[in-house]
């Protein structure tokens, strides 16, 4: 008996590493020391910081992976994995430096996981961070055949004096929302229940949608790093930011406000993508539950002074991202009204 008979194919692991070498190399930054294949990844801190502060974030893709595995399309979830981490790190004003991934599967399929890493590489390039390394675990008997799970880890850097922690927010500030690309990577347990209970298939295309359910739902999470960092570098005095993930606007927006502040939002200021309308109708999901579960078309928010908001909205047009003033900061207890 050997390891392969127990369900772990060492040679498949070697093939996989060879497959992804070029994908990793495409994300390289000057600060990366060494190459792929060591026991760790080495990264030299960039110069020019007076008091550099490291910022770390970790996340996964959740049950959206079930959809990717059902449709045998694995590259977009790699982008999701990066996006969920780098957008979180970005909220305090940090530049993402490097990213690591962890993939666990029942049996390593080199072509399948190479697609995943292709997406991770694309996401890292969009975010400007290096794919510094990762880990792949074959766990026969723990996962079902063709199943895998993903986790991501990102480290960024911010000047201590420039950390955005909500303390700069003032009552009267404007909440600027940035459009999402759809459902992103949250709420998929509810999505899958709606689809299954309604007798729908991933290749079905309901009247409201321009693409099949699978195509719409596999659209990856928008990465906001480049336009937001460039806005900060260009002198926009952004007071705070929030990544709108699980829990939607009601849960995530208050996290970037002070304890004695709240926000009033006007949902009429943005267009809710049709996929959310379909999910609400097909699943008989209440408006309140929709906002408590999904991003509803707003994937990221920035809080700025009222006089700066119009110019900031215009800024994002050059990046092809819709932006708009969707509300304002009020006195309160970290609650959201108007939805």
C-alpha positions in Angstrom: 0.0 0.0 0.0 1.2 3.5 -0.7 -0.1 7.1 -0.3 -1.9 7.1 -3.7 -3.9 4.0 -2.7 -5.0 5.9 0.4 -6.4 8.6 -1.9 -3.5 11.2 -2.1 -1.7 11.6 -5.4 1.7 13.2 -4.8 2.4 13.4 -8.5 -0.8 15.3 -9.2 0.4 17.8 -6.6 3.7 18.2 -8.5 1.8 18.7 -11.8 -0.4 21.3 -10.2 2.6 23.3 -8.9 4.2 23.3 -12.4 0.9 24.4 -13.9 0.6 27.5 -11.7 4.2 28.8 -11.8 3.6 31.3 -14.6 0.3 32.4 -13.0 2.1 33.2 -9.7 4.9 35.0 -11.6 2.4 37.3 -13.3 1.6 38.8 -9.9 5.2 39.6 -8.8 6.1 42.8 -7.1 9.7 44.1 -6.6 9.5 43.4 -2.9 9.0 39.7 -3.4 12.1 37.7 -2.4 12.7 34.1 -3.6 10.3 32.1 -5.6 7.5 29.5 -5.5 8.2 26.2 -3.8 9.7 27.1 -0.4 8.3 26.5 3.0 7.3 30.2 3.2 7.0 33.4 1.3 9.4 36.3 1.7 8.3 39.9 1.2 10.4 43.0 1.9 8.5 46.0 3.2 8.2 48.9 0.7 10.2 52.1 1.5 8.9 55.6 2.0 6.7 55.0 5.1 7.4 56.9 8.4 5.3 54.6 10.7 4.2 51.6 8.6 1.4 49.5 10.0 0.6 46.0 8.7 -3.0 45.2 8.1 -4.2 41.6 7.7 -7.5 40.1 6.5 -8.8 36.6 5.7 -12.0 35.3 4.1 -13.4 32.6 1.9 -16.0 32.3 -0.9 -18.6 30.4 1.0 -21.2 28.2 -0.7 -20.8 30.0 -4.0 -18.3 27.2 -4.5 -21.2 24.8 -4.9 -22.3 26.7 -8.0 -18.8 26.8 -9.5 -18.4 23.0 -8.9 -21.9 22.3 -10.4 -21.1 24.2 -13.6 -17.4 23.1 -13.7 -16.3 26.8 -13.9 -13.7 27.6 -11.4 -11.8 30.8 -12.4 -14.2 33.4 -11.2 -14.3 32.1 -7.6 -10.5 32.7 -7.5 -11.2 36.4 -8.2 -13.9 36.3 -5.5 -11.4 34.9 -3.0 -9.0 37.7 -3.6 -11.7 40.4 -3.7 -13.2 39.4 -0.3 -9.8 39.9 1.4 -8.3 42.9 -0.4 -11.5 45.0 -0.2 -11.6 44.4 3.6 -7.9 45.4 4.0 -8.6 48.5 1.8 -11.2 49.9 4.2 -8.7 51.4 6.6 -6.7 52.9 3.7 -4.2 50.2 3.3 -2.5 49.0 0.1 -2.7 45.2 -0.3 0.9 43.9 -0.5 0.6 40.1 -0.8 -1.9 37.3 -0.8 -1.8 33.6 0.1 -4.4 30.9 -0.5 -5.4 27.6 1.0 -7.3 25.0 -1.0 -8.6 21.7 0.4 -10.0 19.0 -1.7 -11.0 15.3 -1.7 -8.7 14.5 -4.6 -6.4 16.9 -6.3 -7.5 17.6 -9.9 -4.7 19.7 -11.4 -6.8 21.2 -14.2 -9.6 22.2 -11.8 -7.4 23.9 -9.3 -5.3 25.5 -12.0 -8.5 27.3 -13.0 -9.0 28.5 -9.5 -5.4 29.8 -9.3 -5.8 31.5 -12.7 -8.6 33.5 -11.0 -6.6 34.2 -7.9 -3.7 35.5 -10.2 -6.2 37.7 -12.1 -7.6 39.1 -8.8 -4.1 39.8 -7.4 -3.1 41.6 -10.6 -6.3 43.8 -10.3 -5.5 44.5 -6.7 -1.7 45.1 -7.3 -0.7 42.5 -4.8 1.7 39.6 -5.1 0.5 36.0 -4.9 3.2 35.0 -2.4 2.3 31.4 -1.9 -0.3 28.9 -0.8 -1.2 25.5 0.4 -3.1 22.6 -1.2 -4.4 19.8 0.9 -5.8 16.5 -0.3 -8.3 15.1 2.2 -10.0 12.0 0.9 -13.0 11.0 2.9 -13.4 14.6 4.3 -14.7 16.1 1.1 -16.9 14.6 -1.6 -15.3 13.9 -5.1 -14.8 17.1 -7.1 -15.4 19.2 -4.0 -13.0 21.8 -2.7 -12.9 24.7 -0.3 -10.9 27.9 -0.4 -9.5 30.4 2.1 -7.6 33.5 1.4 -5.2 35.7 3.4 -4.0 39.2 2.6 -1.5 41.6 4.2 -1.5 45.3 3.4 0.3 48.4 4.6 -0.8 51.8 5.7 0.9 54.9 7.2 -0.2 55.1 10.8 -1.2 58.7 10.6 -3.4 57.9 7.6 -5.4 55.0 9.1 -9.1 55.4 8.5 -11.0 54.2 11.6 -14.2 56.2 11.6 -12.9 58.9 13.9 -12.8 61.4 11.1 -16.5 61.0 10.3 -18.8 64.0 11.0 -22.6 64.3 11.1 -23.6 65.7 7.7 -21.0 63.7 5.8 -22.2 62.1 2.6 -22.3 58.3 2.0 -21.0 57.6 -1.5 -21.9 54.2 -2.8 -19.9 52.2 -5.5 -21.9 49.7 -7.6 -21.5 46.0 -7.1 -21.2 43.5 -10.0 -24.2 41.6 -8.6 -24.5 39.2 -5.7 -20.7 39.0 -5.2 -19.9 36.2 -2.7 -22.5 36.5 0.1 -26.0 35.0 0.7 -25.4 31.9 -1.5 -27.0 29.6 1.0 -30.3 31.5 0.4 -29.6 31.8 -3.3 -29.2 28.0 -3.6 -32.4 27.4 -1.6 -34.4 29.7 -3.8 -33.2 28.0 -6.9 -33.7 24.5 -5.6 -37.1 25.1 -4.0 -38.3 26.8 -7.1 -37.3 23.9 -9.3 -34.9 26.1 -11.3 -31.6 25.1 -13.0 -28.4 27.0 -13.2 -28.7 27.2 -17.0 -32.2 28.6 -16.9 -32.7 32.2 -17.9 -35.7 33.9 -16.3 -37.4 36.8 -18.1 -35.9 39.5 -15.9 -32.3 38.4 -16.7 -30.1 38.8 -19.8 -28.0 35.8 -18.9 -28.5 32.4 -17.3 -28.7 32.1 -13.6 -25.3 30.5 -13.5 -23.7 33.2 -15.5 -25.3 36.0 -13.5 -24.4 34.4 -10.1 -20.8 33.4 -11.0 -20.0 37.1 -11.8 -17.0 37.7 -9.5 -16.8 40.3 -6.7 -15.7 43.7 -7.8 -12.2 44.7 -6.7 -12.2 48.3 -5.6 -8.5 48.7 -4.7 -7.0 50.7 -7.6 -9.6 53.5 -7.9 -9.9 53.9 -4.2 -6.1 54.0 -3.5 -5.7 56.4 -6.4 -8.4 58.6 -5.0 -6.6 58.7 -1.6 -3.2 59.4 -3.3 -4.8 62.2 -5.3 -5.8 64.1 -2.1 -9.5 63.1 -1.6 -10.1 63.4 2.1 -12.1 60.2 2.6 -13.2 59.9 6.2 -14.1 56.2 6.3 -15.0 53.2 4.1 -16.9 49.9 4.3 -17.0 46.8 2.3 -20.6 45.6 1.8 -20.6 41.8 2.3 -22.7 39.4 4.4 -25.3 41.4 6.3 -25.6 44.0 3.6 -25.7 47.7 4.2 -27.5 47.5 7.6 -24.6 45.5 9.1 -21.5 46.8 7.4 -22.0 50.5 7.0 -22.3 51.2 10.8 -18.9 49.5 11.2 -17.2 52.6 9.7 -19.1 55.1 11.8 -18.6 56.4 15.4 -20.7 55.0 18.2 -22.9 58.2 18.4 -23.6 58.2 14.6 -26.0 56.6 12.2 -26.8 56.9 8.5 -29.9 57.6 6.5 -29.9 56.1 3.1 -32.2 56.7 0.1 -32.5 53.5 -2.0 -34.0 55.5 -4.8 -30.6 57.0 -5.6 -29.3 53.8 -7.2 -30.6 51.0 -9.4 -30.9 47.6 -7.8 -29.6 45.0 -10.3 -32.3 42.6 -11.7 -30.8 39.5 -10.1 -31.9 40.8 -6.7 -35.4 41.5 -8.0 -35.6 38.0 -9.3 -34.3 36.4 -6.1 -36.8 38.4 -4.0 -39.8 37.4 -6.3 -38.8 33.8 -6.8 -38.1 33.2 -3.2 -40.8 35.4 -1.7 -38.1 37.1 0.3 -39.1 40.3 2.1 -37.4 43.7 1.3 -36.0 43.8 4.8 -34.5 40.3 4.5 -33.0 41.2 1.1 -31.2 44.2 2.5 -30.1 42.2 5.5 -28.6 39.4 3.3 -27.3 40.9 0.1 -25.4 44.1 -1.1 -28.4 45.1 -3.2 -26.2 46.8 -5.8 -23.8 48.6 -3.5 -20.6 46.8 -3.0 -18.5 49.4 -1.3 -19.1 52.8 0.4 -17.0 55.8 1.2 -17.9 58.6 3.7 -16.8 62.1 2.8 -17.6 65.7 3.5 -20.7 67.0 1.6 -18.6 69.5 -0.5 -16.3 66.7 -1.7 -18.9 64.1 -2.7 -19.7 65.4 -6.2 -16.1 65.4 -7.3 -15.5 61.9 -5.8 -18.5 60.6 -7.6 -17.1 61.9 -10.9 -13.7 60.3 -10.0 -15.0 56.8 -10.3 -16.5 57.3 -13.8 -13.0 57.0 -15.3 -12.7 53.5 -13.9 -16.1 52.4 -15.3 -17.6 52.1 -11.8 -20.9 53.7 -11.1 -20.8 55.9 -8.0 -23.5 58.1 -6.3 -24.4 59.9 -3.2 -26.8 57.4 -1.5 -27.3 58.9 2.0 -25.8 61.0 4.8 -24.5 60.6 8.3 -26.8 61.5 11.1 -26.9 61.4 14.9 -27.8 58.0 16.3 -26.5 54.7 17.5 -24.8 53.0 14.6 -28.1 52.2 12.9 -29.3 52.5 9.3 -32.6 54.2 8.4 -34.4 54.7 5.1 -34.1 51.2 3.6 
